[in-house]
Amino acid sequence: MHVLSRAFLVAFVVAAALPATPALATPATACDTPPSRRIAEVQGDGDASPLAGQTVTVEGVVTGDFQRGDQLSGFFFQDSKPDADPKTSEGLFAYARDTLKDVAVGDRVLVTGKVTEYNGWTELSPVTAVDVCGTGSVAAQPYKLPGDGREPVENMLLTFPQPLTVSEHYNLGRYGEVTVSSGGRLFQPTDRPGVDAALNARRSLLIDDGSSRENPATLPPIVRTGDLAVGITGVLGYGFGTYRLQPTKPINYHNTNPRLPRPFPVVGNVKVASFNTLNWFTTLGSRGATNAEEQKRQLAKLVAALKGLNADAVALMEVENNGQTALQALVDAVNAEVGAGTYAALQHPYPGTDAIQVALIYKPAKLTPVGAPQASQDAVFSRPPLIQTFRRTAGGQSFTMVVNHLKSKGTCPSSGPDANQGDGQSCWNATRVKQAETLLALVKDLPNPVVLGDLNAYGEEDPIHTLEAGGLTSVTKKFVPAPLRYSYLFDGLAGELDHALVGRQLLKRVTSATIWHINSDEPRILDYNTEYNPPSLYKPDAFRSSDHDPLVLGLTLPGR
């Protein structure tokens, strides 16, 4: 038994008699403050927030981190416990750089900021406080195109369970953008029956690269329109007038529209083609190449395209109107590849005063001109058509090529019959109709005419209907399957601007036709320009040699 000292006993008794010392309280933090609003309340059930202009504190889990200044300068976050109203989005974008508070996907955050409608995008800006209060998770919500509207899922984490078709890539290299669509590629409503413009918009989705960079060093995959994208997951933001998905994981693209090194073979003893060269100019710094290096690159691609076509006669558009200089330079370059004298160029007797002219090259070994080249001098044409009758060198039935480049859809007048009428045919449609009417008068006495070239009108527009009503038949409508019948891509919509229409007698001799998709399916980052295109992407091949696809038709003409 231990004996305790008197002093220890006294101290023990005194201590026992004193009141207990309270435990130290944990200091309150911002995370202990309940949010003033739910995200769904901020979003509301309409296009704009009912709380715009108010400062709120909301809670959510970070679903997309794009805080760097060269990204979006902010992050997406989402309520992990959504409300029961399907009209209200559960996500928000916080315009908060990492200098305010660096967050990561999965962080549970409390964010204070002013509710703002930034050009139609509901966000918190400026953000005055960001606190990380733990971790959480949000599952990506499945969303199928065409969907029931994007506003109810604005700023939310979405996943698309269906394969989607690449339908636009114009800004792939410039801004890292690609547009995909459900149900296959998108077509111009005026190109074919049954196309709904509103449904086109609902079927499409712009995929961005989560940055504000121009000409980003890291590019999305280089894809062709018609390729398939699967496994798309990201957060749905908004900007520049459209919803745009910012991917949160890599997208798998599948090459379901492979390149063809040659056009589909056409049947016949004469092969005729039409090709818009996209401003082949020997004068530098005008419409075509800006320097000698670009011109060399452009010429190599055009030569590859013409070599691949291997047509007996080729109608050309957008050749510099400088006499024979630009045209002969192109012919000389082609012949250097395929053999001296393989092609010869006709001289346009009346090319007009426009900066560009139509032209025609042919193989003297296969075709013999019948008479001199002709041209219309009617003032309705700013680029007068070139007319030439040919016969096979072995003899037999003749045919006549009428090469055209009708008035473009650009630089619209503000009033009058050529102003944009809002019918989908853009401006100058009245002039194109007059040009079509004049063409009908020109060809009525020509032997076996084929009217071909860039008519700047889609397949179901008034100028084409005018030519068809006048007795001409589109060979591409007759021979090319509808899914493949396009030659141009504009604003994500494919359609046929380049046509070949023949008279009743020659139609009996047309045995096939095709469109070689070397340009409209290819992104412009692969063209000859050097301003923005990475040098490693350039190839001296036919792909993206222009912005129009060449078309080819086969004629089986009687004779020896």
C-alpha positions in Angstrom: 0.0 0.0 0.0 1.3 3.4 -1.1 1.3 6.3 1.4 0.3 9.6 -0.2 2.0 12.8 0.9 -0.1 15.5 2.7 0.7 18.0 -0.1 -0.5 15.7 -2.8 -3.7 15.0 -1.0 -4.4 18.7 -0.5 -3.8 19.4 -4.2 -6.0 16.5 -5.3 -8.9 17.7 -3.1 -8.6 21.3 -4.3 -8.6 20.3 -8.0 -11.6 18.1 -7.5 -13.5 21.0 -6.0 -12.8 23.4 -8.9 -15.3 23.6 -11.9 -14.3 21.7 -15.1 -12.5 23.7 -17.8 -14.7 23.9 -21.0 -13.3 22.3 -24.2 -12.0 24.7 -26.9 -14.7 25.5 -29.5 -13.9 24.9 -33.3 -13.9 28.2 -35.1 -16.8 28.7 -37.6 -15.9 28.5 -41.3 -17.6 29.6 -44.5 -18.6 26.0 -45.1 -20.8 26.2 -42.0 -22.9 28.9 -43.7 -25.8 27.4 -45.5 -26.3 28.4 -49.1 -28.7 31.2 -49.7 -30.1 29.6 -52.9 -30.2 26.3 -54.7 -28.7 26.2 -58.2 -32.1 25.4 -59.6 -33.5 28.6 -58.2 -30.7 30.6 -59.8 -31.3 28.9 -63.2 -35.1 29.1 -63.0 -37.4 27.5 -65.6 -36.9 30.0 -68.4 -34.1 31.2 -70.7 -32.9 33.8 -68.2 -32.3 33.6 -64.5 -35.1 35.1 -62.3 -32.3 36.2 -59.9 -30.2 38.1 -62.4 -28.3 40.9 -60.7 -28.6 39.4 -57.2 -25.6 38.1 -55.2 -26.1 34.6 -54.0 -24.3 31.7 -52.3 -24.8 28.3 -53.8 -23.4 24.9 -53.3 -22.4 22.1 -55.7 -19.8 19.7 -56.9 -17.2 20.7 -59.5 -17.9 18.9 -62.8 -15.6 20.8 -65.1 -12.4 22.7 -64.2 -11.4 25.3 -66.9 -9.9 28.0 -64.6 -6.8 28.9 -66.4 -6.8 32.2 -68.3 -6.2 30.5 -71.6 -9.1 28.2 -70.9 -12.5 29.6 -69.8 -11.4 31.4 -66.6 -13.8 29.4 -64.5 -15.4 26.1 -63.5 -18.7 24.3 -63.8 -20.4 23.0 -60.6 -23.6 21.1 -60.1 -26.1 20.4 -57.4 -25.7 16.7 -56.3 -29.3 16.7 -55.1 -31.4 17.9 -58.0 -34.9 19.2 -57.5 -38.0 17.6 -59.1 -38.5 20.2 -61.8 -37.1 19.0 -65.2 -37.3 22.6 -66.5 -34.6 23.9 -64.2 -30.9 23.2 -64.7 -28.8 21.9 -61.9 -25.6 23.4 -63.1 -23.8 26.8 -63.0 -20.6 28.3 -64.3 -18.5 30.3 -61.9 -16.3 32.9 -63.6 -13.5 32.4 -61.1 -9.8 32.0 -62.1 -7.5 29.7 -60.1 -6.0 32.9 -58.6 -9.2 33.2 -56.5 -9.3 29.6 -55.5 -8.0 26.6 -57.4 -10.6 23.9 -57.5 -10.6 20.3 -58.9 -13.3 18.1 -60.3 -15.0 16.4 -57.4 -14.6 19.3 -54.9 -17.8 20.2 -53.1 -17.7 24.0 -53.2 -19.6 26.9 -51.8 -19.6 29.8 -54.2 -20.7 33.4 -53.7 -21.2 35.7 -56.7 -23.5 37.8 -58.7 -26.0 36.1 -61.0 -25.3 37.3 -64.6 -26.7 36.6 -68.0 -23.5 36.9 -70.0 -24.7 37.0 -73.6 -27.3 34.4 -72.9 -25.2 32.3 -70.6 -26.4 32.0 -66.9 -23.3 32.3 -64.7 -21.9 33.7 -61.5 -19.8 36.7 -62.3 -18.0 38.3 -60.6 -17.3 35.6 -58.0 -16.3 37.0 -54.6 -15.7 33.7 -52.7 -15.0 30.1 -53.4 -14.7 27.6 -50.5 -13.9 23.9 -50.8 -16.0 22.1 -48.3 -15.2 18.5 -49.0 -15.7 16.2 -51.9 -18.7 14.8 -53.8 -19.7 13.2 -57.1 -22.2 13.9 -59.8 -23.1 11.4 -62.5 -23.3 12.5 -66.1 -26.9 12.8 -67.2 -27.7 10.9 -70.4 -28.9 13.2 -73.2 -30.0 12.1 -76.6 -30.2 14.4 -79.7 -32.3 16.0 -81.0 -33.5 16.4 -77.4 -36.1 18.6 -75.8 -34.1 21.8 -75.5 -30.7 22.8 -74.1 -31.7 25.4 -71.5 -32.9 22.8 -68.9 -29.4 21.2 -69.0 -27.3 24.3 -69.4 -24.0 24.0 -67.4 -24.7 20.4 -66.5 -22.5 17.3 -67.0 -24.0 15.3 -69.9 -23.2 12.1 -71.7 -24.5 11.2 -75.2 -25.3 7.5 -75.5 -25.7 7.6 -79.3 -23.1 7.7 -82.0 -23.0 11.2 -83.5 -21.8 12.2 -87.0 -19.2 14.9 -87.6 -21.1 17.5 -89.6 -18.8 20.6 -89.4 -15.1 21.2 -88.8 -14.5 24.7 -90.3 -13.0 26.0 -87.1 -11.3 22.8 -86.0 -7.9 24.4 -86.4 -8.8 28.0 -85.6 -10.8 27.5 -82.4 -10.7 23.8 -81.7 -14.4 23.3 -82.6 -16.2 20.4 -84.2 -20.0 20.0 -84.7 -21.7 16.6 -84.6 -25.2 15.6 -85.3 -27.7 12.8 -84.7 -29.2 10.8 -87.5 -26.3 11.3 -90.0 -24.9 14.5 -91.6 -27.0 17.6 -92.0 -28.2 18.8 -95.4 -29.2 22.2 -96.7 -33.0 22.5 -96.6 -33.1 23.9 -100.1 -30.9 21.0 -101.5 -33.4 18.2 -101.2 -37.0 17.5 -100.0 -37.8 16.7 -96.5 -35.1 18.7 -94.7 -36.3 20.7 -91.7 -34.1 23.6 -90.7 -35.4 23.7 -87.1 -34.8 19.9 -86.7 -31.2 20.4 -88.1 -30.5 22.8 -85.3 -31.9 20.4 -82.7 -29.9 17.5 -84.1 -26.6 19.3 -83.9 -24.1 19.8 -81.1 -21.0 22.0 -81.1 -18.0 20.5 -79.3 -15.5 23.0 -78.1 -12.0 22.5 -76.7 -12.5 24.2 -73.3 -10.3 27.1 -74.2 -10.4 30.7 -75.5 -7.2 30.2 -77.5 -7.0 30.9 -81.2 -5.0 28.4 -83.2 -4.5 26.1 -80.2 -1.2 24.2 -80.1 -3.1 21.0 -79.1 -5.7 20.3 -81.7 -8.7 18.0 -81.5 -8.4 14.9 -83.8 -8.4 15.8 -87.5 -11.7 14.4 -88.7 -13.7 14.3 -91.9 -17.4 15.1 -92.0 -19.2 11.8 -92.0 -16.9 10.3 -89.3 -18.6 9.0 -86.1 -18.0 10.2 -82.6 -18.8 8.0 -79.6 -18.4 8.4 -75.9 -19.1 12.1 -75.7 -19.2 13.4 -72.2 -18.8 17.0 -71.1 -20.4 20.1 -69.6 -22.8 22.2 -71.6 -21.8 25.8 -71.8 -22.9 28.7 -74.0 -21.1 31.3 -76.1 -21.2 33.2 -79.4 -24.8 32.5 -79.8 -24.8 28.7 -79.4 -24.6 26.0 -76.8 -21.2 24.3 -76.8 -20.1 21.2 -75.0 -16.7 21.4 -73.2 -15.5 17.8 -73.1 -14.4 16.4 -69.7 -12.9 13.2 -71.2 -11.4 12.3 -74.6 -13.9 11.7 -77.5 -13.5 8.6 -79.6 -13.7 9.4 -83.3 -14.1 6.6 -85.9 -13.1 6.9 -89.5 -16.4 5.8 -91.1 -16.0 8.1 -94.1 -12.6 7.1 -95.5 -10.8 9.0 -98.2 -10.9 7.7 -101.7 -7.6 8.1 -103.6 -9.6 8.2 -106.9 -13.3 9.0 -107.6 -15.6 6.1 -108.1 -15.1 4.8 -111.6 -17.6 6.1 -114.2 -18.7 4.1 -117.2 -18.3 5.4 -120.7 -16.0 6.2 -123.5 -15.8 9.9 -122.6 -15.2 11.2 -119.0 -16.2 14.9 -118.3 -15.5 16.7 -115.0 -16.3 20.0 -113.3 -14.0 21.6 -110.7 -14.0 24.9 -108.8 -10.3 25.6 -108.1 -11.0 28.1 -105.3 -9.1 31.1 -106.7 -6.2 29.7 -108.7 -4.3 33.0 -109.2 -0.7 33.5 -110.5 -0.9 37.1 -109.1 0.2 36.8 -105.5 -1.6 38.6 -102.7 -4.9 38.9 -104.5 -7.5 36.3 -104.1 -5.5 33.1 -104.0 -2.0 32.5 -102.5 -0.5 35.4 -100.6 3.1 34.3 -101.2 5.2 32.1 -103.4 5.3 29.2 -100.9 1.5 29.1 -100.7 1.2 29.3 -104.4 3.5 26.3 -104.8 1.5 24.4 -102.2 -1.8 25.3 -103.9 -0.6 24.3 -107.3 0.6 20.9 -106.0 -2.8 20.2 -104.6 -4.7 21.3 -107.7 -2.4 19.1 -109.9 -3.0 16.1 -107.6 -6.8 16.6 -107.9 -6.7 17.0 -111.7 -4.4 14.0 -112.0 -6.8 11.9 -109.8 -9.8 13.0 -111.9 -8.1 11.9 -115.1 -11.0 13.3 -117.1 -11.0 13.8 -120.9 -12.4 17.4 -120.4 -12.5 19.5 -117.3 -14.6 22.6 -116.7 -12.9 24.9 -114.3 -14.1 27.8 -112.2 -12.3 30.5 -110.2 -9.3 30.7 -112.5 -7.7 34.2 -112.5 -8.9 36.3 -115.3 -5.5 37.3 -116.6 -5.6 36.0 -120.1 -4.1 32.6 -120.4 -1.4 33.1 -117.8 -3.0 31.4 -114.8 -4.8 28.7 -116.9 -1.6 27.8 -118.9 0.4 27.6 -115.7 -2.0 25.1 -114.3 -2.0 23.1 -117.6 1.8 23.1 -117.7 2.0 21.8 -114.1 -0.5 19.0 -114.8 1.3 18.0 -118.0 4.6 17.9 -116.1 3.1 15.1 -114.0 1.0 13.2 -116.5 3.0 13.7 -119.7 3.7 16.5 -122.1 0.8 17.5 -124.3 -1.7 15.4 -122.3 -3.9 18.5 -121.7 -4.6 21.6 -123.7 -6.4 24.8 -122.7 -9.1 26.6 -124.6 -8.9 30.4 -124.8 -12.1 32.1 -123.6 -13.2 34.5 -126.3 -15.1 36.8 -123.9 -14.1 36.1 -120.3 -15.7 39.2 -118.9 -14.4 41.8 -116.5 -14.6 39.8 -113.2 -11.4 38.9 -111.4 -12.1 35.2 -112.1 -13.2 33.4 -115.2 -14.4 30.0 -116.2 -12.1 27.8 -118.3 -11.9 24.4 -120.0 -9.0 22.0 -120.5 -9.2 18.8 -122.5 -7.1 15.9 -123.8 -6.3 16.3 -127.5 -5.6 12.6 -127.8 -9.2 11.9 -126.8 -11.3 14.8 -127.9 -11.3 17.2 -130.9 -12.9 20.6 -130.7 -15.7 21.2 -133.2 -15.4 24.8 -134.2 -14.0 27.7 -132.1 -14.9 28.3 -128.5 -17.9 30.6 -128.0 -19.2 32.7 -125.1 -22.3 34.6 -124.2 -22.0 38.4 -124.1 -25.3 38.9 -122.4 -24.9 41.4 -119.6 -26.8 39.2 -117.1 -23.5 37.2 -116.8 -20.7 38.7 -114.7 -18.6 35.6 -115.6 -19.7 34.7 -119.1 -20.1 31.0 -119.8 -17.7 29.2 -122.1 -19.1 27.0 -124.8 -17.3 24.3 -126.7 -18.5 21.4 -128.9 -16.3 18.3 -128.9 -16.2 15.0 -130.8 -14.2 12.0 -129.9 -11.0 11.8 -132.0 -12.2 8.5 -133.4 -15.3 10.3 -134.6 -19.0 9.8 -133.8 -21.6 11.8 -131.9 -20.6 15.3 -130.7 -21.5 17.0 -127.4 -21.3 20.5 -126.1 -19.9 21.7 -122.8 -21.4 24.9 -121.4 -19.1 26.0 -118.5 -20.7 28.2 -115.9 -20.2 30.1 -112.7 -23.4 31.8 -111.7 -23.8 34.7 -109.4 -22.7 33.9 -105.8 -24.8 34.2 -102.7 -22.6 36.8 -101.0 -22.5 40.6 -100.6 -26.3 41.0 -100.4 -28.1 44.1 -101.5 -30.3 45.5 -98.8 -33.5 45.8 -100.9 -34.9 44.8 -104.3 -35.6 41.5 -105.9 -32.0 40.3 -105.3 -32.1 41.0 -101.5 -32.3 38.0 -99.2 -36.0 37.0 -99.3 -35.7 34.8 -96.2 -36.6 31.6 -98.2 -33.3 29.9 -97.7 -31.9 30.8 -101.2 -29.9 33.8 -99.9 -29.4 36.8 -102.1 -29.0 37.3 -105.8 -31.5 34.5 -106.4 -33.5 36.6 -108.9 -30.3 37.2 -110.9 -29.4 33.5 -110.9 -32.9 32.7 -112.2 -32.4 35.2 -115.1 -29.0 33.6 -115.8 -30.6 30.1 -115.9 -33.3 31.4 -118.3 -30.6 32.9 -120.5 -28.7 29.6 -120.5 -31.8 27.8 -121.7 -32.0 30.1 -124.6 -28.3 29.5 -125.4 -28.4 25.8 -125.3 -31.6 25.2 -127.3 -29.7 25.1 -130.6 -26.5 23.5 -129.4 -25.7 19.8 -130.2 -26.2 17.6 -127.1 -25.5 20.3 -124.4 -24.3 19.6 -120.9 -24.6 22.7 -118.7 -22.1 22.3 -115.8 -20.2 24.2 -113.2 -20.7 26.0 -110.0 -24.3 27.3 -110.3 -24.3 28.7 -106.7 -27.8 27.2 -106.2 -28.7 24.1 -104.2 -30.6 21.2 -105.8 -34.2 22.4 -105.0 -33.6 26.1 -105.6 -35.3 28.3 -108.3 -32.3 28.4 -110.7 -32.1 24.5 -110.8 -35.9 24.2 -111.1 -35.8 26.7 -114.0 -33.2 24.6 -115.9 -35.1 21.4 -115.2 -38.4 23.0 -116.3 -36.6 24.0 -119.5 -35.8 20.4 -120.4 -32.5 19.7 -118.7 -31.9 16.8 -116.3 -29.5 16.7 -113.4 -27.2 13.7 -113.9 -26.1 13.7 -110.2 -29.8 13.5 -109.1 -30.2 10.6 -111.5 -27.0 8.7 -110.7 -25.6 9.7 -107.3 -27.3 8.2 -104.2 -28.8 11.0 -102.1 -26.5 10.5 -99.1 -23.5 11.1 -101.4 -25.0 13.9 -103.4 -23.3 17.0 -102.1 -20.3 19.1 -103.2 -20.1 21.9 -100.7 -20.3 22.4 -96.9 -21.5 25.7 -95.4 -22.3 26.3 -91.8 -22.4 22.6 -91.1 -24.9 21.9 -93.9 -24.0 19.8 -96.9 -25.5 20.4 -100.3 -24.8 20.4 -104.1 -23.7 23.7 -105.6 -21.9 22.1 -108.5 -24.1 20.6 -111.1 -24.2 18.9 -114.5 -27.5 19.0 -116.4 -27.9 17.5 -119.9 -30.5 17.8 -122.7 -32.9 15.0 -123.5 -30.8 13.4 -126.3 -27.6 13.4 -124.4 -29.3 12.0 -121.3 -29.5 8.7 -123.2 -25.7 8.7 -123.5 -25.0 9.5 -119.8 -24.1 6.1 -118.3 -22.8 7.2 -114.8 -21.9 10.1 -112.6 -20.1 10.6 -109.2 -18.9 13.3 -106.9 -15.3 12.9 -105.5 -15.4 14.1 -101.9 -11.9 15.4 -101.5 -12.7 18.9 -100.3 -16.1 19.4 -98.6 -15.4 16.6 -96.1 -11.9 17.9 -95.2 -11.2 20.6 -92.6 -9.6 23.8 -93.9 -6.6 23.3 -91.7 -5.4 20.9 -94.3 -5.4 23.4 -97.2 -2.4 25.2 -98.7 -2.5 28.3 -96.5 0.4 28.9 -94.1 -1.0 31.6 -91.8 -2.5 29.3 -89.2 -2.0 25.7 -90.5 0.7 23.7 -88.7 3.4 22.8 -91.3 3.3 19.1 -90.4 -0.3 18.8 -91.7 0.3 19.9 -95.2 0.4 17.2 -97.9 0.8 17.8 -101.7 -2.3 15.7 -102.3 -5.8 16.3 -103.7 -7.4 16.6 -100.3 -8.6 20.1 -99.4 -7.3 21.4 -102.7 -10.4 23.5 -102.9 -13.6 24.0 -101.0 -15.8 22.4 -103.7 -15.8 18.7 -104.6 -15.3 17.9 -108.3 -18.0 16.0 -110.1 -17.5 13.5 -112.9 -19.8 12.0 -115.5 -19.4 9.2 -118.0 -20.7 9.4 -121.5 -21.1 6.5 -123.9 -21.2 8.1 -127.3 -21.9 6.2 -130.5 -19.3 6.2 -133.2 -16.2 4.3 -134.1 
